[in-house]
Amino acid sequence: MDFITLLGLAAAILTTIAFLPQMFKTWQTKSAKDVSLVMLITFMSGLFLWLIYGIYLQALPIILANSMTLFFNFIILWLKIKYR
Amino acid sequence: MDFITLLGLAAAILTTIAFLPQMFKTWQTKSAKDVSLVMLITFMSGLFLWLIYGIYLQALPIILANSMTLFFNFIILWLKIKYR
């Protein structure tokens, strides 16, 4: 695997797993008051388009990264609504 | 501009501007207690790698989207530390 592919993989992994700590924090504190609902919905819409983009190009890294990030943000959104 | 380029552009714009509402909410409420510090730092590290990736490939869309998202998240991080 060449350097640039490794760099892209590392970037994709970091920007995907980044939402795990937010998910756990919201689950533990049972509070997401400071997390913007508009940000979550806008970000998830963008992730959904990236997912369609990846499927269209049949690019597995884009599909994997964006579907996982979309899933994690969906859970954060669900917890935010639940703990209103 | 073909469909797939438009789709990628729309996805990039949404996942970039998504952080503006979070920035304004944090600035207005002067509170970011519920926003995970670990998420911000991990996400920003990933965005930085995407930026290097974009520069390496000389791909302007990747450079623009990730530098702006990195800038917005830097402001959110700064506000979070300021309003501790």
Backbone of each chain as nested JSON, in Angstrom:
{
  "chains": [
    {"id": "A", "residues": [
      {"number": 1, "name": "MET", "atoms": {"N": [0.856, -1.194, 0.0], "CA": [0.0, 0.0, 0.0], "C": [0.89, 1.242, 0.0]}},
      {"number": 2, "name": "ASP", "atoms": {"N": [0.652, 2.163, -0.968], "CA": [1.536, 3.332, -1.046], "C": [1.138, 4.389, -0.014]}},
      {"number": 3, "name": "PHE", "atoms": {"N": [2.056, 5.38, 0.124], "CA": [1.896, 6.389, 1.178], "C": [0.549, 7.091, 1.101]}},
      {"number": 4, "name": "ILE", "atoms": {"N": [0.139, 7.515, -0.08], "CA": [-1.065, 8.335, -0.222], "C": [-2.322, 7.526, 0.139]}},
      {"number": 5, "name": "THR", "atoms": {"N": [-2.322, 6.244, -0.169], "CA": [-3.482, 5.406, 0.195], "C": [-3.546, 5.249, 1.704]}},
      {"number": 6, "name": "LEU", "atoms": {"N": [-2.385, 5.054, 2.317], "CA": [-2.318, 4.947, 3.782], "C": [-2.826, 6.237, 4.426]}},
      {"number": 7, "name": "LEU", "atoms": {"N": [-2.407, 7.378, 3.861], "CA": [-2.814, 8.693, 4.39], "C": [-4.33, 8.844, 4.311]}},
      {"number": 8, "name": "GLY", "atoms": {"N": [-4.903, 8.465, 3.177], "CA": [-6.362, 8.551, 2.987], "C": [-7.096, 7.627, 3.941]}},
      {"number": 9, "name": "LEU", "atoms": {"N": [-6.524, 6.441, 4.14], "CA": [-7.129, 5.46, 5.054], "C": [-7.111, 5.997, 6.487]}},
      {"number": 10, "name": "ALA", "atoms": {"N": [-5.974, 6.538, 6.893], "CA": [-5.834, 7.089, 8.251], "C": [-6.814, 8.248, 8.445]}},
      {"number": 11, "name": "ALA", "atoms": {"N": [-6.915, 9.116, 7.437], "CA": [-7.831, 10.259, 7.513], "C": [-9.269, 9.763, 7.64]}},
      {"number": 12, "name": "ALA", "atoms": {"N": [-9.633, 8.768, 6.836], "CA": [-11.005, 8.23, 6.843], "C": [-11.318, 7.588, 8.198]}},
      {"number": 13, "name": "ILE", "atoms": {"N": [-10.345, 6.837, 8.741], "CA": [-10.564, 6.173, 10.037], "C": [-10.767, 7.227, 11.135]}},
      {"number": 14, "name": "LEU", "atoms": {"N": [-9.894, 8.258, 11.159], "CA": [-9.985, 9.281, 12.209], "C": [-11.308, 10.048, 12.139]}},
      {"number": 15, "name": "THR", "atoms": {"N": [-11.708, 10.457, 10.918], "CA": [-12.94, 11.245, 10.805], "C": [-14.189, 10.376, 10.968]}},
      {"number": 16, "name": "THR", "atoms": {"N": [-13.988, 9.059, 11.064], "CA": [-15.121, 8.16, 11.333], "C": [-15.202, 7.856, 12.825]}},
      {"number": 17, "name": "ILE", "atoms": {"N": [-14.082, 7.396, 13.403], "CA": [-14.125, 7.011, 14.83], "C": [-14.266, 8.25, 15.726]}},
      {"number": 18, "name": "ALA", "atoms": {"N": [-14.029, 9.439, 15.176], "CA": [-14.113, 10.677, 15.98], "C": [-15.476, 10.805, 16.659]}},
      {"number": 19, "name": "PHE", "atoms": {"N": [-16.517, 10.214, 16.057], "CA": [-17.867, 10.424, 16.594], "C": [-18.213, 9.423, 17.695]}},
      {"number": 20, "name": "LEU", "atoms": {"N": [-17.344, 8.423, 17.902], "CA": [-17.579, 7.459, 18.996], "C": [-17.52, 8.153, 20.365]}},
      {"number": 21, "name": "PRO", "atoms": {"N": [-16.484, 8.966, 20.633], "CA": [-16.445, 9.634, 21.943], "C": [-17.658, 10.54, 22.175]}},
      {"number": 22, "name": "GLN", "atoms": {"N": [-18.168, 11.167, 21.097], "CA": [-19.361, 12.03, 21.262], "C": [-20.566, 11.166, 21.591]}},
      {"number": 23, "name": "MET", "atoms": {"N": [-20.647, 10.015, 20.946], "CA": [-21.754, 9.082, 21.173], "C": [-21.752, 8.623, 22.636]}},
      {"number": 24, "name": "PHE", "atoms": {"N": [-20.56, 8.219, 23.128], "CA": [-20.464, 7.718, 24.515], "C": [-20.733, 8.839, 25.512]}},
      {"number": 25, "name": "LYS", "atoms": {"N": [-20.193, 10.03, 25.234], "CA": [-20.396, 11.163, 26.159], "C": [-21.895, 11.456, 26.276]}},
      {"number": 26, "name": "THR", "atoms": {"N": [-22.585, 11.509, 25.156], "CA": [-24.022, 11.812, 25.172], "C": [-24.78, 10.714, 25.892]}},
      {"number": 27, "name": "TRP", "atoms": {"N": [-24.378, 9.459, 25.669], "CA": [-25.043, 8.316, 26.309], "C": [-24.818, 8.347, 27.829]}},
      {"number": 28, "name": "GLN", "atoms": {"N": [-23.577, 8.685, 28.238], "CA": [-23.241, 8.697, 29.676], "C": [-23.897, 9.868, 30.394]}},
      {"number": 29, "name": "THR", "atoms": {"N": [-23.777, 11.059, 29.792], "CA": [-24.264, 12.266, 30.506], "C": [-25.771, 12.446, 30.326]}},
      {"number": 30, "name": "LYS", "atoms": {"N": [-26.317, 11.683, 29.368], "CA": [-27.77, 11.777, 29.081], "C": [-28.148, 13.232, 28.776]}},
      {"number": 31, "name": "SER", "atoms": {"N": [-27.196, 13.932, 28.114], "CA": [-27.441, 15.341, 27.783], "C": [-26.731, 15.683, 26.481]}},
      {"number": 32, "name": "ALA", "atoms": {"N": [-27.476, 16.37, 25.57], "CA": [-26.845, 16.794, 24.298], "C": [-27.335, 18.201, 23.96]}},
      {"number": 33, "name": "LYS", "atoms": {"N": [-27.671, 18.909, 25.035], "CA": [-28.244, 20.25, 24.875], "C": [-27.338, 21.146, 24.024]}},
      {"number": 34, "name": "ASP", "atoms": {"N": [-26.019, 21.033, 24.241], "CA": [-25.075, 21.921, 23.545], "C": [-24.759, 21.463, 22.126]}},
      {"number": 35, "name": "VAL", "atoms": {"N": [-25.23, 20.257, 21.745], "CA": [-24.951, 19.754, 20.398], "C": [-26.043, 20.268, 19.461]}},
      {"number": 36, "name": "SER", "atoms": {"N": [-25.656, 20.938, 18.384], "CA": [-26.626, 21.58, 17.498], "C": [-27.395, 20.556, 16.657]}},
      {"number": 37, "name": "LEU", "atoms": {"N": [-28.732, 20.617, 16.761], "CA": [-29.597, 19.726, 15.979], "C": [-29.431, 20.006, 14.477]}},
      {"number": 38, "name": "VAL", "atoms": {"N": [-29.327, 21.296, 14.13], "CA": [-29.182, 21.686, 12.723], "C": [-27.864, 21.129, 12.175]}},
      {"number": 39, "name": "MET", "atoms": {"N": [-26.804, 21.135, 13.019], "CA": [-25.509, 20.589, 12.586], "C": [-25.658, 19.102, 12.295]}},
      {"number": 40, "name": "LEU", "atoms": {"N": [-26.306, 18.373, 13.209], "CA": [-26.452, 16.925, 13.035], "C": [-27.202, 16.599, 11.74]}},
      {"number": 41, "name": "ILE", "atoms": {"N": [-28.306, 17.297, 11.51], "CA": [-29.147, 16.988, 10.34], "C": [-28.417, 17.37, 9.044]}},
      {"number": 42, "name": "THR", "atoms": {"N": [-27.749, 18.545, 9.053], "CA": [-27.019, 18.979, 7.85], "C": [-25.858, 18.038, 7.573]}},
      {"number": 43, "name": "PHE", "atoms": {"N": [-25.143, 17.685, 8.627], "CA": [-23.981, 16.805, 8.473], "C": [-24.422, 15.43, 7.964]}},
      {"number": 44, "name": "MET", "atoms": {"N": [-25.52, 14.902, 8.528], "CA": [-26.014, 13.585, 8.105], "C": [-26.505, 13.613, 6.664]}},
      {"number": 45, "name": "SER", "atoms": {"N": [-27.088, 14.73, 6.234], "CA": [-27.516, 14.849, 4.825], "C": [-26.29, 14.78, 3.917]}},
      {"number": 46, "name": "GLY", "atoms": {"N": [-25.233, 15.476, 4.316], "CA": [-24.003, 15.455, 3.528], "C": [-23.388, 14.066, 3.486]}},
      {"number": 47, "name": "LEU", "atoms": {"N": [-23.384, 13.389, 4.643], "CA": [-22.833, 12.027, 4.709], "C": [-23.63, 11.089, 3.808]}},
      {"number": 48, "name": "PHE", "atoms": {"N": [-24.949, 11.292, 3.779], "CA": [-25.812, 10.448, 2.933], "C": [-25.457, 10.653, 1.461]}},
      {"number": 49, "name": "LEU", "atoms": {"N": [-25.215, 11.917, 1.078], "CA": [-24.823, 12.189, -0.318], "C": [-23.449, 11.571, -0.628]}},
      {"number": 50, "name": "TRP", "atoms": {"N": [-22.516, 11.642, 0.352], "CA": [-21.198, 11.011, 0.15], "C": [-21.376, 9.504, -0.048]}},
      {"number": 51, "name": "LEU", "atoms": {"N": [-22.354, 8.928, 0.681], "CA": [-22.609, 7.485, 0.574], "C": [-23.102, 7.138, -0.835]}},
      {"number": 52, "name": "ILE", "atoms": {"N": [-24.049, 7.931, -1.351], "CA": [-24.568, 7.721, -2.716], "C": [-23.398, 7.883, -3.702]}},
      {"number": 53, "name": "TYR", "atoms": {"N": [-22.568, 8.902, -3.449], "CA": [-21.399, 9.188, -4.303], "C": [-20.464, 7.974, -4.351]}},
      {"number": 54, "name": "GLY", "atoms": {"N": [-20.22, 7.385, -3.174], "CA": [-19.335, 6.213, -3.08], "C": [-19.934, 5.005, -3.771]}},
      {"number": 55, "name": "ILE", "atoms": {"N": [-21.26, 4.817, -3.616], "CA": [-21.929, 3.666, -4.266], "C": [-21.854, 3.844, -5.775]}},
      {"number": 56, "name": "TYR", "atoms": {"N": [-22.087, 5.089, -6.201], "CA": [-22.079, 5.422, -7.641], "C": [-20.709, 5.103, -8.25]}},
      {"number": 57, "name": "LEU", "atoms": {"N": [-19.639, 5.463, -7.492], "CA": [-18.268, 5.236, -7.974], "C": [-17.773, 3.84, -7.603]}},
      {"number": 58, "name": "GLN", "atoms": {"N": [-18.596, 3.103, -6.84], "CA": [-18.196, 1.778, -6.304], "C": [-16.843, 1.886, -5.598]}},
      {"number": 59, "name": "ALA", "atoms": {"N": [-16.726, 2.935, -4.75], "CA": [-15.476, 3.164, -4.008], "C": [-15.704, 2.717, -2.568]}},
      {"number": 60, "name": "LEU", "atoms": {"N": [-15.21, 1.546, -2.242], "CA": [-15.484, 0.933, -0.929], "C": [-15.055, 1.811, 0.251]}},
      {"number": 61, "name": "PRO", "atoms": {"N": [-13.849, 2.457, 0.22], "CA": [-13.451, 3.29, 1.351], "C": [-14.461, 4.406, 1.642]}},
      {"number": 62, "name": "ILE", "atoms": {"N": [-14.973, 5.039, 0.568], "CA": [-15.939, 6.135, 0.746], "C": [-17.248, 5.57, 1.303]}},
      {"number": 63, "name": "ILE", "atoms": {"N": [-17.647, 4.395, 0.815], "CA": [-18.891, 3.767, 1.291], "C": [-18.77, 3.391, 2.763]}},
      {"number": 64, "name": "LEU", "atoms": {"N": [-17.675, 2.731, 3.125], "CA": [-17.484, 2.275, 4.504], "C": [-17.412, 3.462, 5.471]}},
      {"number": 65, "name": "ALA", "atoms": {"N": [-16.528, 4.43, 5.161], "CA": [-16.311, 5.567, 6.076], "C": [-17.604, 6.338, 6.299]}},
      {"number": 66, "name": "ASN", "atoms": {"N": [-18.303, 6.636, 5.212], "CA": [-19.49, 7.486, 5.347], "C": [-20.693, 6.753, 5.912]}},
      {"number": 67, "name": "SER", "atoms": {"N": [-20.794, 5.457, 5.652], "CA": [-21.947, 4.725, 6.242], "C": [-21.763, 4.59, 7.751]}},
      {"number": 68, "name": "MET", "atoms": {"N": [-20.509, 4.364, 8.194], "CA": [-20.265, 4.258, 9.645], "C": [-20.461, 5.606, 10.334]}},
      {"number": 69, "name": "THR", "atoms": {"N": [-19.918, 6.67, 9.715], "CA": [-20.07, 8.009, 10.308], "C": [-21.546, 8.385, 10.372]}},
      {"number": 70, "name": "LEU", "atoms": {"N": [-22.284, 8.014, 9.32], "CA": [-23.727, 8.298, 9.285], "C": [-24.434, 7.542, 10.419]}},
      {"number": 71, "name": "PHE", "atoms": {"N": [-24.041, 6.288, 10.617], "CA": [-24.635, 5.464, 11.682], "C": [-24.349, 6.07, 13.062]}},
      {"number": 72, "name": "PHE", "atoms": {"N": [-23.097, 6.45, 13.325], "CA": [-22.738, 7.03, 14.629], "C": [-23.504, 8.324, 14.875]}},
      {"number": 73, "name": "ASN", "atoms": {"N": [-23.617, 9.17, 13.831], "CA": [-24.325, 10.445, 13.991], "C": [-25.827, 10.234, 14.142]}},
      {"number": 74, "name": "PHE", "atoms": {"N": [-26.329, 9.147, 13.543], "CA": [-27.755, 8.812, 13.705], "C": [-28.029, 8.48, 15.177]}},
      {"number": 75, "name": "ILE", "atoms": {"N": [-27.101, 7.762, 15.801], "CA": [-27.257, 7.408, 17.224], "C": [-27.184, 8.671, 18.088]}},
      {"number": 76, "name": "ILE", "atoms": {"N": [-26.235, 9.583, 17.762], "CA": [-26.118, 10.842, 18.518], "C": [-27.426, 11.627, 18.38]}},
      {"number": 77, "name": "LEU", "atoms": {"N": [-27.982, 11.672, 17.169], "CA": [-29.252, 12.382, 16.927], "C": [-30.381, 11.739, 17.742]}},
      {"number": 78, "name": "TRP", "atoms": {"N": [-30.442, 10.421, 17.732], "CA": [-31.48, 9.672, 18.468], "C": [-31.363, 9.968, 19.977]}},
      {"number": 79, "name": "LEU", "atoms": {"N": [-30.132, 9.949, 20.496], "CA": [-29.915, 10.216, 21.926], "C": [-30.281, 11.664, 22.255]}},
      {"number": 80, "name": "LYS", "atoms": {"N": [-29.95, 12.576, 21.327], "CA": [-30.257, 13.994, 21.583], "C": [-31.768, 14.197, 21.69]}},
      {"number": 81, "name": "ILE", "atoms": {"N": [-32.517, 13.536, 20.826], "CA": [-33.986, 13.666, 20.851], "C": [-34.533, 12.972, 22.102]}},
      {"number": 82, "name": "LYS", "atoms": {"N": [-33.952, 11.824, 22.431], "CA": [-34.426, 11.042, 23.587], "C": [-34.215, 11.828, 24.889]}},
      {"number": 83, "name": "TYR", "atoms": {"N": [-33.08, 12.514, 25.0], "CA": [-32.753, 13.184, 26.28], "C": [-33.179, 14.652, 26.303]}},
      {"number": 84, "name": "ARG", "atoms": {"N": [-34.109, 15.025, 25.451], "CA": [-34.54, 16.446, 25.411], "C": [-35.066, 16.916, 26.755]}}
    ]},
    {"id": "B", "residues": [
      {"number": 1, "name": "MET", "atoms": {"N": [-21.003, 20.295, -15.945], "CA": [-20.652, 19.487, -14.784], "C": [-21.584, 18.273, -14.711]}},
      {"number": 2, "name": "ASP", "atoms": {"N": [-20.993, 17.044, -14.663], "CA": [-21.854, 15.862, -14.692], "C": [-22.464, 15.601, -13.307]}},
      {"number": 3, "name": "PHE", "atoms": {"N": [-23.413, 14.638, -13.282], "CA": [-24.197, 14.363, -12.066], "C": [-23.301, 14.026, -10.882]}},
      {"number": 4, "name": "ILE", "atoms": {"N": [-22.331, 13.154, -11.102], "CA": [-21.527, 12.643, -9.999], "C": [-20.657, 13.76, -9.382]}},
      {"number": 5, "name": "THR", "atoms": {"N": [-20.198, 14.682, -10.206], "CA": [-19.395, 15.809, -9.701], "C": [-20.273, 16.733, -8.869]}},
      {"number": 6, "name": "LEU", "atoms": {"N": [-21.498, 16.947, -9.367], "CA": [-22.469, 17.764, -8.63], "C": [-22.801, 17.135, -7.28]}},
      {"number": 7, "name": "LEU", "atoms": {"N": [-22.958, 15.808, -7.294], "CA": [-23.274, 15.065, -6.064], "C": [-22.129, 15.226, -5.054]}},
      {"number": 8, "name": "GLY", "atoms": {"N": [-20.902, 15.066, -5.518], "CA": [-19.737, 15.203, -4.639], "C": [-19.613, 16.618, -4.097]}},
      {"number": 9, "name": "LEU", "atoms": {"N": [-19.901, 17.602, -4.945], "CA": [-19.841, 19.008, -4.546], "C": [-20.885, 19.292, -3.466]}},
      {"number": 10, "name": "ALA", "atoms": {"N": [-22.119, 18.789, -3.686], "CA": [-23.202, 19.008, -2.716], "C": [-22.847, 18.344, -1.39]}},
      {"number": 11, "name": "ALA", "atoms": {"N": [-22.311, 17.135, -1.449], "CA": [-21.92, 16.405, -0.235], "C": [-20.83, 17.182, 0.513]}},
      {"number": 12, "name": "ALA", "atoms": {"N": [-19.847, 17.679, -0.226], "CA": [-18.729, 18.416, 0.383], "C": [-19.23, 19.703, 1.025]}},
      {"number": 13, "name": "ILE", "atoms": {"N": [-20.143, 20.402, 0.338], "CA": [-20.674, 21.665, 0.872], "C": [-21.455, 21.398, 2.166]}},
      {"number": 14, "name": "LEU", "atoms": {"N": [-22.342, 20.364, 2.145], "CA": [-23.159, 20.065, 3.335], "C": [-22.29, 19.66, 4.528]}},
      {"number": 15, "name": "THR", "atoms": {"N": [-21.298, 18.79, 4.308], "CA": [-20.475, 18.319, 5.435], "C": [-19.479, 19.398, 5.875]}},
      {"number": 16, "name": "THR", "atoms": {"N": [-19.419, 20.502, 5.135], "CA": [-18.567, 21.631, 5.55], "C": [-19.402, 22.666, 6.302]}},
      {"number": 17, "name": "ILE", "atoms": {"N": [-20.51, 23.101, 5.693], "CA": [-21.325, 24.146, 6.338], "C": [-22.055, 23.609, 7.563]}},
      {"number": 18, "name": "ALA", "atoms": {"N": [-22.116, 22.287, 7.698], "CA": [-22.831, 21.679, 8.844], "C": [-22.296, 22.205, 10.165]}},
      {"number": 19, "name": "PHE", "atoms": {"N": [-21.019, 22.606, 10.198], "CA": [-20.423, 22.998, 11.482], "C": [-20.664, 24.465, 11.81]}},
      {"number": 20, "name": "LEU", "atoms": {"N": [-21.241, 25.22, 10.87], "CA": [-21.568, 26.624, 11.162], "C": [-22.635, 26.733, 12.239]}},
      {"number": 21, "name": "PRO", "atoms": {"N": [-23.757, 25.975, 12.152], "CA": [-24.76, 26.067, 13.224], "C": [-24.205, 25.678, 14.59]}},
      {"number": 22, "name": "GLN", "atoms": {"N": [-23.263, 24.699, 14.627], "CA": [-22.674, 24.32, 15.918], "C": [-21.811, 25.458, 16.458]}},
      {"number": 23, "name": "MET", "atoms": {"N": [-21.107, 26.124, 15.536], "CA": [-20.247, 27.257, 15.907], "C": [-21.09, 28.375, 16.502]}},
      {"number": 24, "name": "PHE", "atoms": {"N": [-22.208, 28.716, 15.831], "CA": [-23.068, 29.818, 16.302], "C": [-23.746, 29.451, 17.618]}},
      {"number": 25, "name": "LYS", "atoms": {"N": [-24.202, 28.177, 17.72], "CA": [-24.899, 27.748, 18.953], "C": [-23.922, 27.881, 20.138]}},
      {"number": 26, "name": "THR", "atoms": {"N": [-22.711, 27.421, 19.969], "CA": [-21.714, 27.464, 21.052], "C": [-21.385, 28.905, 21.396]}},
      {"number": 27, "name": "TRP", "atoms": {"N": [-21.288, 29.762, 20.372], "CA": [-20.974, 31.175, 20.583], "C": [-22.128, 31.87, 21.313]}},
      {"number": 28, "name": "GLN", "atoms": {"N": [-23.384, 31.537, 20.927], "CA": [-24.561, 32.187, 21.539], "C": [-24.78, 31.724, 22.971]}},
      {"number": 29, "name": "THR", "atoms": {"N": [-24.734, 30.392, 23.16], "CA": [-25.074, 29.854, 24.491], "C": [-23.879, 29.922, 25.444]}},
      {"number": 30, "name": "LYS", "atoms": {"N": [-22.714, 30.203, 24.887], "CA": [-21.484, 30.268, 25.693], "C": [-21.31, 28.965, 26.495]}},
      {"number": 31, "name": "SER", "atoms": {"N": [-21.735, 27.859, 25.86], "CA": [-21.632, 26.558, 26.542], "C": [-21.38, 25.46, 25.513]}},
      {"number": 32, "name": "ALA", "atoms": {"N": [-20.392, 24.586, 25.811], "CA": [-20.116, 23.448, 24.906], "C": [-19.837, 22.208, 25.748]}},
      {"number": 33, "name": "LYS", "atoms": {"N": [-20.417, 22.219, 26.949], "CA": [-20.173, 21.132, 27.913], "C": [-20.468, 19.769, 27.284]}},
      {"number": 34, "name": "ASP", "atoms": {"N": [-21.575, 19.691, 26.505], "CA": [-21.994, 18.398, 25.945], "C": [-21.209, 18.005, 24.697]}},
      {"number": 35, "name": "VAL", "atoms": {"N": [-20.376, 18.911, 24.178], "CA": [-19.604, 18.599, 22.968], "C": [-18.305, 17.926, 23.395]}},
      {"number": 36, "name": "SER", "atoms": {"N": [-18.044, 16.739, 22.872], "CA": [-16.898, 15.945, 23.314], "C": [-15.571, 16.532, 22.806]}},
      {"number": 37, "name": "LEU", "atoms": {"N": [-14.667, 16.817, 23.753], "CA": [-13.337, 17.34, 23.415], "C": [-12.544, 16.306, 22.599]}},
      {"number": 38, "name": "VAL", "atoms": {"N": [-12.684, 15.042, 22.988], "CA": [-11.958, 13.962, 22.286], "C": [-12.452, 13.876, 20.837]}},
      {"number": 39, "name": "MET", "atoms": {"N": [-13.772, 14.072, 20.642], "CA": [-14.334, 14.04, 19.283], "C": [-13.726, 15.164, 18.449]}},
      {"number": 40, "name": "LEU", "atoms": {"N": [-13.692, 16.377, 19.016], "CA": [-13.166, 17.531, 18.272], "C": [-11.717, 17.308, 17.862]}},
      {"number": 41, "name": "ILE", "atoms": {"N": [-10.902, 16.837, 18.786], "CA": [-9.461, 16.667, 18.508], "C": [-9.232, 15.542, 17.501]}},
      {"number": 42, "name": "THR", "atoms": {"N": [-9.986, 14.433, 17.661], "CA": [-9.84, 13.298, 16.736], "C": [-10.307, 13.699, 15.346]}},
      {"number": 43, "name": "PHE", "atoms": {"N": [-11.457, 14.375, 15.312], "CA": [-12.019, 14.796, 14.021], "C": [-11.075, 15.772, 13.328]}},
      {"number": 44, "name": "MET", "atoms": {"N": [-10.52, 16.733, 14.091], "CA": [-9.615, 17.715, 13.496], "C": [-8.325, 17.06, 12.994]}},
      {"number": 45, "name": "SER", "atoms": {"N": [-7.848, 16.034, 13.69], "CA": [-6.653, 15.304, 13.229], "C": [-6.951, 14.642, 11.884]}},
      {"number": 46, "name": "GLY", "atoms": {"N": [-8.144, 14.051, 11.784], "CA": [-8.54, 13.414, 10.53], "C": [-8.676, 14.417, 9.404]}},
      {"number": 47, "name": "LEU", "atoms": {"N": [-9.289, 15.579, 9.717], "CA": [-9.444, 16.624, 8.707], "C": [-8.081, 17.115, 8.232]}},
      {"number": 48, "name": "PHE", "atoms": {"N": [-7.135, 17.196, 9.159], "CA": [-5.774, 17.647, 8.807], "C": [-5.134, 16.649, 7.838]}},
      {"number": 49, "name": "LEU", "atoms": {"N": [-5.322, 15.357, 8.104], "CA": [-4.757, 14.341, 7.201], "C": [-5.435, 14.405, 5.83]}},
      {"number": 50, "name": "TRP", "atoms": {"N": [-6.782, 14.65, 5.829], "CA": [-7.483, 14.804, 4.538], "C": [-6.915, 16.0, 3.773]}},
      {"number": 51, "name": "LEU", "atoms": {"N": [-6.537, 17.046, 4.522], "CA": [-5.975, 18.252, 3.891], "C": [-4.625, 17.928, 3.24]}},
      {"number": 52, "name": "ILE", "atoms": {"N": [-3.791, 17.202, 3.954], "CA": [-2.483, 16.778, 3.404], "C": [-2.729, 15.901, 2.172]}},
      {"number": 53, "name": "TYR", "atoms": {"N": [-3.713, 14.992, 2.305], "CA": [-4.091, 14.093, 1.202], "C": [-4.478, 14.907, -0.032]}},
      {"number": 54, "name": "GLY", "atoms": {"N": [-5.309, 15.93, 0.181], "CA": [-5.769, 16.782, -0.927], "C": [-4.636, 17.552, -1.558]}},
      {"number": 55, "name": "ILE", "atoms": {"N": [-3.717, 18.066, -0.714], "CA": [-2.567, 18.823, -1.236], "C": [-1.683, 17.887, -2.055]}},
      {"number": 56, "name": "TYR", "atoms": {"N": [-1.514, 16.684, -1.519], "CA": [-0.651, 15.683, -2.166], "C": [-1.191, 15.342, -3.565]}},
      {"number": 57, "name": "LEU", "atoms": {"N": [-2.532, 15.197, -3.638], "CA": [-3.188, 14.846, -4.918], "C": [-3.497, 16.1, -5.738]}},
      {"number": 58, "name": "GLN", "atoms": {"N": [-3.243, 17.283, -5.127], "CA": [-3.605, 18.575, -5.761], "C": [-5.069, 18.572, -6.178]}},
      {"number": 59, "name": "ALA", "atoms": {"N": [-5.927, 18.103, -5.254], "CA": [-7.379, 18.023, -5.513], "C": [-8.047, 19.179, -4.77]}},
      {"number": 60, "name": "LEU", "atoms": {"N": [-8.366, 20.246, -5.499], "CA": [-8.882, 21.467, -4.881], "C": [-10.14, 21.236, -4.037]}},
      {"number": 61, "name": "PRO", "atoms": {"N": [-11.143, 20.443, -4.517], "CA": [-12.342, 20.234, -3.693], "C": [-12.013, 19.662, -2.312]}},
      {"number": 62, "name": "ILE", "atoms": {"N": [-11.065, 18.703, -2.266], "CA": [-10.701, 18.072, -0.989], "C": [-9.982, 19.106, -0.113]}},
      {"number": 63, "name": "ILE", "atoms": {"N": [-9.133, 19.924, -0.738], "CA": [-8.39, 20.95, 0.014], "C": [-9.358, 21.983, 0.591]}},
      {"number": 64, "name": "LEU", "atoms": {"N": [-10.259, 22.489, -0.248], "CA": [-11.201, 23.529, 0.191], "C": [-12.125, 23.024, 1.299]}},
      {"number": 65, "name": "ALA", "atoms": {"N": [-12.767, 21.875, 1.05], "CA": [-13.762, 21.351, 2.012], "C": [-13.11, 21.09, 3.36]}},
      {"number": 66, "name": "ASN", "atoms": {"N": [-11.969, 20.428, 3.344], "CA": [-11.365, 20.029, 4.626], "C": [-10.681, 21.183, 5.342]}},
      {"number": 67, "name": "SER", "atoms": {"N": [-10.153, 22.165, 4.606], "CA": [-9.539, 23.315, 5.299], "C": [-10.62, 24.164, 5.968]}},
      {"number": 68, "name": "MET", "atoms": {"N": [-11.787, 24.298, 5.291], "CA": [-12.874, 25.084, 5.91], "C": [-13.461, 24.347, 7.119]}},
      {"number": 69, "name": "THR", "atoms": {"N": [-13.665, 23.034, 6.963], "CA": [-14.231, 22.263, 8.092], "C": [-13.26, 22.283, 9.262]}},
      {"number": 70, "name": "LEU", "atoms": {"N": [-11.961, 22.197, 8.955], "CA": [-10.934, 22.245, 10.005], "C": [-10.982, 23.594, 10.706]}},
      {"number": 71, "name": "PHE", "atoms": {"N": [-11.156, 24.68, 9.94], "CA": [-11.228, 26.031, 10.513], "C": [-12.455, 26.174, 11.422]}},
      {"number": 72, "name": "PHE", "atoms": {"N": [-13.637, 25.725, 10.958], "CA": [-14.864, 25.829, 11.773], "C": [-14.708, 25.031, 13.072]}},
      {"number": 73, "name": "ASN", "atoms": {"N": [-14.146, 23.822, 12.975], "CA": [-13.992, 22.996, 14.174], "C": [-12.932, 23.547, 15.108]}},
      {"number": 74, "name": "PHE", "atoms": {"N": [-11.949, 24.26, 14.551], "CA": [-10.938, 24.915, 15.39], "C": [-11.612, 26.0, 16.241]}},
      {"number": 75, "name": "ILE", "atoms": {"N": [-12.563, 26.726, 15.627], "CA": [-13.285, 27.784, 16.361], "C": [-14.159, 27.149, 17.452]}},
      {"number": 76, "name": "ILE", "atoms": {"N": [-14.825, 26.025, 17.112], "CA": [-15.659, 25.339, 18.116], "C": [-14.78, 24.883, 19.283]}},
      {"number": 77, "name": "LEU", "atoms": {"N": [-13.603, 24.343, 18.968], "CA": [-12.661, 23.884, 20.009], "C": [-12.217, 25.071, 20.87]}},
      {"number": 78, "name": "TRP", "atoms": {"N": [-11.907, 26.192, 20.219], "CA": [-11.453, 27.395, 20.946], "C": [-12.563, 27.899, 21.879]}},
      {"number": 79, "name": "LEU", "atoms": {"N": [-13.811, 27.92, 21.362], "CA": [-14.949, 28.381, 22.181], "C": [-15.188, 27.418, 23.343]}},
      {"number": 80, "name": "LYS", "atoms": {"N": [-15.034, 26.112, 23.064], "CA": [-15.271, 25.118, 24.123], "C": [-14.267, 25.337, 25.269]}},
      {"number": 81, "name": "ILE", "atoms": {"N": [-13.013, 25.599, 24.925], "CA": [-11.98, 25.805, 25.952], "C": [-12.227, 27.136, 26.663]}},
      {"number": 82, "name": "LYS", "atoms": {"N": [-12.637, 28.142, 25.897], "CA": [-12.884, 29.483, 26.462], "C": [-14.046, 29.443, 27.458]}},
      {"number": 83, "name": "TYR", "atoms": {"N": [-15.08, 28.698, 27.163], "CA": [-16.294, 28.712, 28.01], "C": [-16.293, 27.572, 29.041]}},
      {"number": 84, "name": "ARG", "atoms": {"N": [-15.157, 27.047, 29.36], "CA": [-15.09, 25.911, 30.319], "C": [-15.697, 26.267, 31.666]}}
    ]}
  ]
}
